[in-house]
């Protein structure tokens, strides 16, 4: 799959859902964020039971307007069963080629990476896109180690043939710095999850990216 196609599908502003919100609130925030400029959503619920995750996928599919690209984190069964746009994998993941046996293109397969070596490996395996980070310090990404910073992000972008989104501590002020690296977009969680007005927050983030 060409490097430009995943970028065209997912767009520059990817919302990654947090762990602790009630399922209906997550779906509502995604809908409100879309009204403000979110271009895609990744459903992420690592601590959920299988039933809870299946409910999140069902609520999302039934309530989010058609046309919004969305990804399922880790769970291929729910991604395929829910007719998601694609599957997003952690840095330690099954071989992408094995996943392709069950879900050929245009189904997207993306990978989270935290170093240049991981990025090169994921791209070589056939990942359609990468999410690199954490770029800046953020509580949700501290288990993955210290921030990799903008210099490593630039190096990853220069070294792989697939589009790269940045994640980790990214808000309005950081958006122009991320765009300057050549990233295709930014993945955000806290900037949209912990705000009283997701519509306005998404609009402000999208504007910051465009003007960056």
Secondary structure, DSSP 4 states (H G I P E B T S, - for coil): --HHHHHHHH-SEEEEP-SSS-HHHHHHHHHHHHHHT--EEEE--TT--HHHHHHHHHHHHHHSPTT-EEEEES-HHHHHHTT-SEEEE-SS-S-HHHHHHHS-TTSEEEEEESSHHHHHHHHHHT-SEEEEE-SS--GGGGGG-S--HHHHHHHHHHH-SSEEEEESS--HHHHHHHHHTT-SEEEESHHHHT-S-HHHHHHHHHHHHHH-
